[in-house]
Amino acid sequence: MNANIEPPTGMTQGEWRARVELAACYRVMARYGMSDLIFNHISLRVPGTEHVLINAYGYLYTEITASNLCKIDLDGRILFEPDVGFGVNLAGYIIHSAIHQAREDVQCVIHTHTRAGMAVAAMDCGLLPLNQFSMRFYNRLGYHDYEGPASETEERERLARDIGTHNALILRNHGLLACGGSVAEAFYRMYSLENACKVQVDAMTAGAKLRQADPEVCEQSARTVEGNSPVRDPKLWAALIRQLDTESPDYRS
């Protein structure tokens, strides 16, 4: 992604590009109804460092720009924050740092409190293989039991354990989490998980008998999606960026 604007003095081009891409993700998430007022977070590693970019606590997703993102280390120390001094939400730091610390392959982490995601997070059955969106998560989804608001650093170890090598996690009685090796990958994975939850809630609400696909077909479908996933197709993210640049280009500032 071309940032179009020179980075501030002392900031690398790599960090600035990461800031622009992360700000874009916040705006796209809001556009698709996956934000929760000033709560929830999306985090992204600063290339070549152990530092992480994350939203300052107090901004709506529609207000996020490249320059008002905070930079923290994995111990939660703020290395850069915008002049408003909102700081970083503790729960966001705990959840996101748990994944970044445990998984070097993960660059971006997204956590949501959507209505459909929280509904499925409250179901004993978890996510069912009812549709193509949910098939991609077959045997590829972790579950983390609710421990209250994420306020204790000790929970990070259990979050890391429960996601394991998966790239998606349902936080029981809480919400959803998805991650990936890029912003585009994490976004599309969360988009898919969110839609899988929406379809499940709609199907259950309809009251009809639910039909689950054969386990072998589910596994084959998941493997196929992994090999031919839109998260690896740059055209998808590029299309979303074109729309954003037309309608809300200030995210780059």
C-alpha positions as CSV (number, residue, x, y, z in Angstrom):
1,M,0.0,0.0,0.0
2,N,1.3,3.4,-0.9
3,A,1.1,5.7,2.1
4,N,1.1,8.8,-0.1
5,I,2.3,10.9,2.8
6,E,5.8,11.2,4.1
7,P,6.3,9.7,7.6
8,P,6.9,12.0,10.5
9,T,10.5,12.8,11.5
10,G,12.2,9.8,13.1
11,M,9.6,7.2,11.8
12,T,10.6,4.6,9.3
13,Q,8.8,4.1,6.0
14,G,8.0,0.6,7.2
15,E,6.2,1.7,10.3
16,W,4.3,4.4,8.4
17,R,3.1,1.9,5.8
18,A,2.0,-0.4,8.6
19,R,0.1,2.5,10.2
20,V,-1.7,3.4,7.0
21,E,-2.7,-0.2,6.4
22,L,-3.9,-0.7,10.0
23,A,-5.9,2.5,9.9
24,A,-7.5,1.3,6.7
25,C,-8.5,-1.9,8.4
26,Y,-10.2,0.0,11.3
27,R,-12.2,1.9,8.7
28,V,-13.1,-1.2,6.7
29,M,-14.2,-3.1,9.9
30,A,-16.5,-0.2,10.8
31,R,-17.9,-0.2,7.3
32,Y,-18.9,-3.8,7.6
33,G,-20.4,-3.4,11.1
34,M,-17.7,-5.1,13.1
35,S,-16.9,-2.3,15.6
36,D,-18.1,-1.6,19.1
37,L,-18.1,2.1,19.9
38,I,-14.6,2.9,21.3
39,F,-14.0,-0.7,22.4
40,N,-12.3,-3.6,20.6
41,H,-9.0,-3.5,18.9
42,I,-6.9,-4.4,15.8
43,S,-3.2,-4.7,16.3
44,L,-0.3,-4.9,13.8
45,R,3.4,-5.6,14.3
46,V,5.8,-2.8,13.3
47,P,8.0,-4.5,10.6
48,G,11.3,-5.8,11.9
49,T,10.5,-5.0,15.6
50,E,8.7,-6.5,18.6
51,H,6.5,-3.4,18.8
52,V,2.8,-3.4,18.0
53,L,0.5,-0.7,16.7
54,I,-3.0,-0.5,18.3
55,N,-5.8,2.1,18.6
56,A,-5.7,4.7,21.4
57,Y,-8.5,4.1,23.8
58,G,-11.2,6.7,23.1
59,Y,-11.4,6.9,19.3
60,L,-14.2,5.4,17.2
61,Y,-13.0,3.2,14.4
62,T,-14.2,5.8,12.0
63,E,-11.8,8.3,13.5
64,I,-8.7,6.1,13.3
65,T,-5.8,7.5,11.2
66,A,-2.3,6.5,10.6
67,S,-0.9,9.1,12.9
68,N,-3.2,8.6,15.9
69,L,-2.4,4.9,16.4
70,C,-0.4,4.1,19.5
71,K,2.8,2.0,19.5
72,I,3.5,-0.3,22.4
73,D,5.9,-3.1,23.3
74,L,4.8,-6.5,24.3
75,D,5.0,-5.5,28.0
76,G,2.4,-2.8,27.4
77,R,4.7,0.2,27.6
78,I,3.6,3.0,25.4
79,L,6.3,4.0,23.0
80,F,4.2,6.5,21.0
81,E,0.7,7.9,21.5
82,P,-1.1,10.8,19.9
83,D,-1.2,14.1,21.8
84,V,-4.7,13.5,23.2
85,G,-3.2,11.1,25.7
86,F,-6.0,8.5,25.7
87,G,-3.6,5.6,26.3
88,V,-4.3,2.0,25.5
89,N,-7.1,-0.1,26.9
90,L,-5.8,-2.8,29.3
91,A,-8.0,-5.6,28.0
92,G,-6.8,-4.8,24.4
93,Y,-3.2,-5.0,25.5
94,I,-3.7,-8.3,27.3
95,I,-5.6,-10.1,24.5
96,H,-3.5,-8.9,21.6
97,S,-0.1,-9.2,23.2
98,A,-0.9,-12.8,24.2
99,I,-1.2,-13.7,20.5
100,H,1.7,-11.6,19.3
101,Q,4.0,-12.9,22.0
102,A,3.2,-16.5,21.4
103,R,3.0,-16.5,17.6
104,E,5.8,-15.0,15.6
105,D,4.0,-15.9,12.4
106,V,1.1,-13.6,13.3
107,Q,1.3,-10.0,12.1
108,C,-2.3,-8.8,12.7
109,V,-4.8,-9.6,15.4
110,I,-8.5,-8.6,15.3
111,H,-11.0,-8.9,18.2
112,T,-14.7,-8.2,18.0
113,H,-17.8,-8.0,20.1
114,T,-20.4,-8.3,17.3
115,R,-23.9,-9.5,18.1
116,A,-23.7,-12.7,16.0
117,G,-20.2,-13.4,17.3
118,M,-21.2,-13.0,20.9
119,A,-24.3,-15.1,20.3
120,V,-22.3,-18.1,18.9
121,A,-19.8,-17.5,21.7
122,A,-22.6,-18.2,24.2
123,M,-23.6,-21.5,22.5
124,D,-22.4,-24.8,24.0
125,C,-22.2,-26.2,20.4
126,G,-19.8,-23.4,19.3
127,L,-19.5,-22.9,15.6
128,L,-21.3,-25.5,13.5
129,P,-20.3,-26.6,9.9
130,L,-23.5,-25.2,8.3
131,N,-22.2,-23.2,5.4
132,Q,-19.1,-22.4,3.3
133,F,-18.0,-19.7,5.6
134,S,-17.9,-22.0,8.6
135,M,-16.4,-24.9,6.7
136,R,-13.0,-23.1,6.5
137,F,-12.8,-23.2,10.4
138,Y,-13.5,-26.9,10.7
139,N,-11.0,-28.3,13.1
140,R,-9.2,-24.9,12.8
141,L,-10.8,-22.9,15.5
142,G,-9.8,-22.6,19.2
143,Y,-12.1,-21.9,22.2
144,H,-11.2,-19.9,25.3
145,D,-13.3,-20.0,28.4
146,Y,-14.6,-16.7,29.9
147,E,-12.5,-15.4,32.8
148,G,-14.2,-12.1,33.1
149,P,-13.0,-8.8,31.6
150,A,-9.4,-9.4,30.4
151,S,-7.6,-7.5,33.2
152,E,-5.0,-10.0,34.4
153,T,-1.8,-10.6,32.6
154,E,-1.8,-14.2,33.6
155,E,-4.7,-14.9,31.2
156,R,-2.3,-14.3,28.3
157,E,-0.7,-17.8,28.8
158,R,-4.2,-19.4,28.5
159,L,-5.2,-17.4,25.5
160,A,-2.0,-18.5,23.7
161,R,-2.6,-22.1,24.7
162,D,-6.2,-22.1,23.5
163,I,-5.5,-20.6,20.1
164,G,-2.6,-22.9,19.6
165,T,-1.6,-23.0,16.0
166,H,-5.1,-21.9,14.8
167,N,-5.7,-18.5,13.3
168,A,-9.2,-18.0,14.8
169,L,-10.5,-18.2,18.4
170,I,-14.0,-18.0,19.9
171,L,-13.8,-16.3,23.4
172,R,-16.7,-18.0,25.2
173,N,-19.4,-15.6,26.4
174,H,-17.3,-12.8,25.0
175,G,-16.6,-12.5,21.2
176,L,-14.4,-13.5,18.3
177,L,-10.7,-13.2,17.5
178,A,-8.9,-13.7,14.1
179,C,-5.3,-13.3,13.1
180,G,-3.1,-13.6,10.1
181,G,0.2,-13.0,8.5
182,S,-1.1,-9.7,7.0
183,V,-3.8,-7.2,7.6
184,A,-5.7,-8.4,4.6
185,E,-5.5,-12.0,5.7
186,A,-6.7,-11.2,9.3
187,F,-9.5,-9.1,7.9
188,Y,-10.9,-11.7,5.5
189,R,-10.6,-14.4,8.2
190,M,-12.6,-12.3,10.6
191,Y,-15.1,-11.4,7.8
192,S,-15.6,-15.1,7.2
193,L,-15.9,-16.0,10.9
194,E,-18.4,-13.2,11.4
195,N,-20.6,-14.3,8.5
196,A,-20.4,-17.9,9.6
197,C,-21.8,-16.8,13.0
198,K,-24.5,-14.7,11.3
199,V,-25.7,-17.6,9.2
200,Q,-25.7,-19.9,12.2
201,V,-27.8,-17.5,14.2
202,D,-30.2,-17.0,11.3
203,A,-30.5,-20.7,10.6
204,M,-31.2,-21.5,14.3
205,T,-33.8,-18.7,14.5
206,A,-35.6,-20.1,11.5
207,G,-36.5,-23.2,13.6
208,A,-35.8,-25.7,10.8
209,K,-33.8,-28.8,11.4
210,L,-30.2,-28.0,10.8
211,R,-28.2,-30.0,8.3
212,Q,-24.4,-30.3,8.9
213,A,-22.1,-31.5,6.2
214,D,-20.3,-34.8,6.3
215,P,-17.1,-34.6,8.4
216,E,-14.9,-35.7,5.5
217,V,-16.4,-33.1,3.2
218,C,-15.9,-30.5,5.9
219,E,-12.2,-31.4,6.2
220,Q,-11.7,-31.4,2.5
221,S,-13.5,-28.1,2.2
222,A,-11.3,-26.5,4.9
223,R,-8.1,-27.8,3.2
224,T,-9.3,-26.4,-0.2
225,V,-10.1,-23.0,1.2
226,E,-6.7,-22.9,2.9
227,G,-5.0,-23.5,-0.4
228,N,-7.2,-21.1,-2.5
229,S,-8.2,-18.6,0.0
230,P,-9.1,-15.0,-0.9
231,V,-6.8,-13.9,1.9
232,R,-3.9,-14.6,-0.4
233,D,-5.5,-12.7,-3.3
234,P,-4.4,-9.1,-3.3
235,K,-7.3,-8.1,-5.5
236,L,-9.8,-8.3,-2.6
237,W,-7.9,-6.0,-0.3
238,A,-7.0,-3.6,-3.1
239,A,-10.7,-3.3,-4.0
240,L,-11.6,-2.4,-0.4
241,I,-8.7,0.2,-0.4
242,R,-10.0,1.8,-3.6
243,Q,-13.4,2.2,-2.0
244,L,-11.9,3.7,1.1
245,D,-9.7,6.0,-0.8
246,T,-12.7,7.3,-2.7
247,E,-15.0,7.8,0.3
248,S,-12.8,8.3,3.4
249,P,-9.2,9.1,2.3
250,D,-8.4,10.8,5.6
251,Y,-7.4,7.5,7.2
252,R,-4.0,8.0,5.5
253,S,-3.3,11.2,7.5
